């Protein structure tokens, strides 16, 4: 297997590093095209295929920074992150972190600190899109539980539920950039606001949250019981407001398919 | 060429298409005249959501086969049993008539090039690949189909022709063959061999499926792009394959510049006509003889 292993190592190195001076003596000269041309098919296809994947996963990023800058960003990302996944679906997962790093050349996003958030938002939408299916807990299920048992209930969030804190007007930008026709919207910075991304049946959704809902949902996702969620709300609301708000939030989460069960 | 005597022993599905997301709604709304669909396995190795929902709904109406691109059966890297487990889970869900992947490698050292890299046609590679196919078939509890790939590179190390290599691997691993007629045509052009020699060497009893696809002609190379209709010379080679093998489950792959479903259905009718006409002609000639 030594010879086969060497050949695969050499060929892969050639695809990943096409600019590196390397001998092509291992390629037969019997083909119709010259060995260098034969090899270039694979190195070009590698980059082109992965660029297509990034453009599909990050359409708003592409629209926001334009094709030239996106191409340079994609080139740098592809060189820095050879795919280690069996599925192309996972290849782009490090782009949000890469955008905010300093390893890449100027990709037009200097002075665009919102770009990491936009990339993260797009990636999160994709995560919700094909997250695991799970049963949806209904209002009817809830009414079957006697009220005295509620404080001890622990709610299981649907696997598609994701939380983001965004400092920029990213959802507004994303909607404009992916509209038909796409529209550029100026990035605007505000204080960090909590956002929720999830899938309701088969439709990916997102919405902003009030701070009390964010704290309560974070407590739920952290495994807190309903009683503990009420305690979190009590740090933000008056004692008499808590039961009504807690019940209202729970009703909304159930109606929107955010809860898949109790334990 | 004569029709292989054992051709009747293989399962026959008729004429199919590759299932693509662009056609999900049309397939469900129109229930088109397609005998079966082939899915790209990796596209459905996800946890849930729309892809699996559409898959289940379409599976209710059509037989399916599964076609993978990441098995990397020819790699010198260890077999990826996490991947195989997910593949096996999908097989349980879809209950395909069979599953297939490519006679190639896709990466080493933990990297996936997401391309179908050709193997050198050596004794060493035959032994290596056949052993891995046997292990995969044992793990899956069923035989698999291996597909010939289009190639743009040939290796100085090669000791035999591509068809001798494919036959040797299939024989040693006792696996089945998915014969891609376009890939034979593309590689024959790129490497200066006669595509009919390839067809003539194939063990008909192992050929359970045929792929047809379009390609792109460049200066001194043909690239297997799957972004055009099937080319006329590929149809001619397909007719020769039907003459040799009899009826084999055949489908069209289209992966880029995907046209409306109606265009692919019209192309599939053309495939059906070519195959049925050739088959009847071959049967008539056999009777006369």
Interface residues (C-beta under 8 A of the other chain):
Chain A: X1 X3 X4 X5 X7 X8 X9 X11 X12 X15 X16 X25 X26 X27 X28 X30 X31 X32 X33 X34 X35 X37 X38 X39 X41 X42 X45 X46 X49 X50 X82 X83 X84 X85 X86 X87 X88 X89 X91 X129 X130 X131 X132 X133 X134 X159 X160 X199 X202
Chain B: X42 X45 X46 X47 X48 X49 X50 X51 X52 X53 X70 X75 X76 X80 X83 X86 X105 X107 X108 X109 X110 X111 X112 X113 X114 X115 X117 X119 X120 X122 X124 X125 X128 X152 X153 X154 X155 X156 X157 X158 X189 X190 X191 X192 X219 X220 X221 X223
